[in-house]
């Protein structure tokens, strides 16, 4: 058998999957698509192909100003907007940025904390929280309200939005239990938190200054929280 | 042991608490069988629940009027794994959506102790003394640094072996073990083999404890960067270089070496072949169980080392610390803000996926034609169909039978069945007779005279047949 013989047979195979083997072109395509659909985790079947064909996948996304982040240690890969080289105009955004509501942000921050604690404890596997645990966690930081039903409803809405963003995942066949996905660590990092913390502190200072001048500003409890439910901040 | 120490163990040690638990017998039968006897590792809740389910059912059916265990298997399991009990480990493995349970070393201990209560027929002492002496010899030889003395020892062993060879030449029976000695050795082997299997859980647990202590030390460390790094390096090597780590690694290498595997296989085969031993069949493959358990432990060690490495990676670690500090700040501010107007801003993040939704991706509305029902089937191309199957069926057409009768009997007339049959010989045998009897026409009446008997002769499938039956008359109304 000659080398040319094997290459023609490869070509004949084309884009099809043969006997469990996938052609490189297809592996790159599938990897790229899976990345566009969301975070690719080490446990998923797309991981091996993605890692093997990282170079090609990176080249593919570099064209539209996206960077492929593959974190071997954490076992996840995702797309993010690449930094614009100095002196160049930024490309239009491919990935939308989203401003979360205050309640959603708070929940995300608390989940980030749980994840950090979970890791320090050295527990194996994944962090799973029940609905009650999540509610208990966030409730302390929300308005003390007598309308518990409404509060529940808002927390559920927050949970659903985080599920939609890929930070929580409802377990199959187990209602009311969520996995806190590891990718949270990549998105809610120290830098993001520090910005948020600074903004919050500023807001609190302004609030207390207001309070001293006019007492009216306080008291409209609950009016602001749901009105700004996740609006995309920038368009494609 | 001191009184206080024992008292503390009684209160706190999970094995002891397990023995004191209200449902200890149930717990030990169910979990002991599942994890210890059947040698399973971490298992999903679904697999595990089936075991107590069967057991509960069996126990409860002994006295159905007042069942002893009223709760469900899953509830008992959750209880046993709960933080107050701690008899089982309960966790979600990566990539699995079902809770998994694994036995704790305490379960192995408690189960082994209860098993040990069943008395043994005899307790071998000679073989154990031999083992003890052997171990002493290994220590002595392994620590002797003077080559002359070691040579001396080897010479002595050589001499012993030569003497044995001579003895065997003179007496072919020399050196054979007698029945008792064989059984004694078997007993010791079986005990050690089982203990070894049980010990893997303890080994795993020890590794976890090492990991936890490393993390604690790192997390509470408040020193300079240099000290911190030294601590981290120490933490990283702690697992592999601990006594536990080295012993386990040596065991693992020995067990998995090809020669070790082959020899073990052969020896175990040989042992099960000796009749007087009455070897437990499960021991025949005990080396596979060891390998499985060791593999599980190895897996745990690997993932622990991996996690610990990641955890001690100073960048990750510093980031984690910073994150926790920041979260604490945010929490404080959030508590402060709770009673005022909540901020209208939040985190700004990129989405984790790209929503590709092209306008053309959504098809325009298309009018669907109203559905029509067309029962006129197009003529099909001629097709070969084996119609003989249809022809071969025995079908008695009651309408035809009725027509015959109408042709034969005038209105209000009556005829006997055998007369009708003699005019129209039966074509389908008994089925046709039954057909006549079952006629259900408005103008015909079939009456059966139970007391009179008649004989009808006919041919069916080429054979001459005779039916003896009550006389039947058919009347036309």
Interface residues (C-beta under 8 A of the other chain):
Chain A: X36 X37 X38 X39 X41 X42 X43 X73 X74 X78 X79 X80 X81 X94 X95 X96 X97 X98 X99 X100 X101 X102 X103 X104 X105 X106 X108 X109 X110 X112 X113 X116 X117 X119 X120 X121 X122 X123 X124 X125 X126 X127 X128 X140 X141 X142 X143 X144 X165 X166 X167 X171 X172 X173 X174 X179 X183 X187 X188 X189 X190 X192 X193 X194 X196 X197 X199 X200 X201 X203 X204 X207 X211 X217 X218 X220 X221 X223 X224 X225 X227 X228 X233
Chain B: X91 X92 X93 X94 X95 X96 X97 X98 X100 X208 X211 X212 X215 X219 X300 X303 X304 X307 X308 X310 X311 X313 X316 X319 X320 X322 X323 X324 X326 X327 X329 X330 X331 X333 X334 X335 X336 X337 X338 X339 X340 X341 X342 X343 X344 X345 X346 X347 X348 X349 X350 X351 X352 X353 X354 X355 X356
